[in-house]
Amino acid sequence: MALEHSVLDRYSEGAESRQPDLCCPVDYDASLLALLPQEIIEKDYGCGDPSRYVREGDTVLDLGSGSGKICYMAAQLVGEQGYVIGIDMNDDMLDLAKKYQVEMAEKLGSNRVEFVKGLIQDLAVDLAAVDEQLSKTPVSDADALLRLQTWQQTQAITSPLIKNNSIDLVVSNCVLNLVQDSDKTKMIDEIFRVIKPGGRVAISDIISDELVPDHLKADPTLWSGCISGALQEQKMLDAFVKAGFVAVAYDKWEAEPWQVVEAIEFRSVTITAIKPQDESCLDVGHAVIYRGPYSEVYDDEGHVYPRGQRIATCARSFDLMTSGVYKDDFIGITPAELKPAVNWCKPAGTIRPAGETKGASHTGMESVENCC
Ligand SMILES: C[S@@+](CC[C@H](N)C(=O)[O-])C[C@H]1O[C@@H](n2cnc3c(N)ncnc32)[C@H](O)[C@@H]1O
């Protein structure tokens, strides 16, 4: 609880006046900054630039939106058809971001940015609604507390602040490290819940090269300064894989640490990942060839791709391997004739001979047995 208060207090100060200790230097796209009010640019407490991953038409959720800088940058990239939601727990930061909403809507040509009050580890709970409920029914005893908790659980189910499968891209800039360790798994599960199948993650954050000892974690200045709450570099990626994401990667990795404390390096990175489509894995005869340069690679679903071999894939995996982050590494082989769809149940690494992909009429075809 003391750490949570230190985060609240520190970012209230950050909303009031610029705190130079709270950010690392970031090379933002100057053309996107040009539209932003100077105060928003100055009160930047980020450590990377996840706005680079925004596409036209996206619905974007920015976790820990602070002054709104990434939201207002993203709003220029999503265009008329897109939408941007910034979520933060701190009223002072929310007030700062909202202060420029009308001005930015005029500059953008429409009001496509919204700021909401919530915790990033519990994206269903609407903290503005909780504030309103508390003002109507203050909590004065244990019974009232239980009633509030029941009301909150109902609100989260019946009208979640951020709905299931509603977001194309979740971004964040230097916030995940501020969430209590005991809530970090829940936070990543929540990110998974709100992203649409096929949706993406682009998160800039601080990681550590070694596990951070408890005495550093207990230091409120190091914690609220985006240092000692950092996940260790391997644990960060593992946490996203465990939540169900695929194509989990460090897209950006600052070679130079931002801070070194007791010989532990804390550096800025950007993590990218994809939520898999939730459709069944149906085999209609596709294959992919891994180009190299490694002798073989595995994906996050346990499939193996030896270099140069035609590996049978279901239609869902085919789409994933031949688009987005994997597309430069794989060659897609579409069958001449689509086979009747069967549920996928071949072992990982099953070879699909060239003859099979060329169609039944091809002489010398070697067929891969369908096992379902
Ligand atoms: C380091 S600042 C980053 C702000 C912004 N992303 C930027 O690039 O300038 C962290 C922000 O996350 C917010 N924050 C920290 N923990 C949070 C949590 N558990 N839920 C929601 N917001 C949180 C803070 O209030 C603060 O505005």
PDBQT file of the ligand as one rigid body, heavy atoms in Angstrom, charges set to zero:
ROOT
HETATM    1  C1  LIG A 401       5.767   7.098 -15.639  1.00  0.00    +0.000 C 
HETATM    2  S1  LIG A 401       4.207   7.837 -15.848  1.00  0.00    +0.000 S 
HETATM    3  C2  LIG A 401       3.960   7.627 -17.580  1.00  0.00    +0.000 C 
HETATM    4  C3  LIG A 401       2.922   8.532 -18.122  1.00  0.00    +0.000 C 
HETATM    5  C4  LIG A 401       2.741   8.496 -19.642  1.00  0.00    +0.000 C 
HETATM    6  N1  LIG A 401       2.527   7.149 -20.098  1.00  0.00    +0.000 N 
HETATM    7  C5  LIG A 401       3.871   9.151 -20.387  1.00  0.00    +0.000 C 
HETATM    8  O1  LIG A 401       4.365   8.551 -21.360  1.00  0.00    +0.000 OA
HETATM    9  O2  LIG A 401       4.254  10.268 -20.042  1.00  0.00    +0.000 OA
HETATM   10  C6  LIG A 401       3.107   6.661 -15.112  1.00  0.00    +0.000 C 
HETATM   11  C7  LIG A 401       1.620   6.984 -15.200  1.00  0.00    +0.000 C 
HETATM   12  O3  LIG A 401       0.912   5.784 -14.892  1.00  0.00    +0.000 OA
HETATM   13  C8  LIG A 401      -0.081   6.036 -13.919  1.00  0.00    +0.000 C 
HETATM   14  N2  LIG A 401      -0.226   4.780 -13.148  1.00  0.00    +0.000 N 
HETATM   15  C9  LIG A 401       0.673   4.180 -12.353  1.00  0.00    +0.000 A 
HETATM   16  N3  LIG A 401       0.207   3.025 -11.858  1.00  0.00    +0.000 NA
HETATM   17  C10 LIG A 401      -1.043   2.879 -12.380  1.00  0.00    +0.000 A 
HETATM   18  C11 LIG A 401      -2.056   1.886 -12.250  1.00  0.00    +0.000 A 
HETATM   19  N4  LIG A 401      -1.872   0.804 -11.483  1.00  0.00    +0.000 N 
HETATM   20  N5  LIG A 401      -3.218   2.044 -12.907  1.00  0.00    +0.000 NA
HETATM   21  C12 LIG A 401      -3.431   3.165 -13.671  1.00  0.00    +0.000 A 
HETATM   22  N6  LIG A 401      -2.512   4.144 -13.818  1.00  0.00    +0.000 NA
HETATM   23  C13 LIG A 401      -1.323   4.000 -13.200  1.00  0.00    +0.000 A 
HETATM   24  C14 LIG A 401       0.447   7.191 -13.116  1.00  0.00    +0.000 C 
HETATM   25  O4  LIG A 401      -0.593   7.879 -12.476  1.00  0.00    +0.000 OA
HETATM   26  C15 LIG A 401       1.150   8.014 -14.185  1.00  0.00    +0.000 C 
HETATM   27  O5  LIG A 401       0.288   8.918 -14.812  1.00  0.00    +0.000 OA
ENDROOT
TORSDOF 0
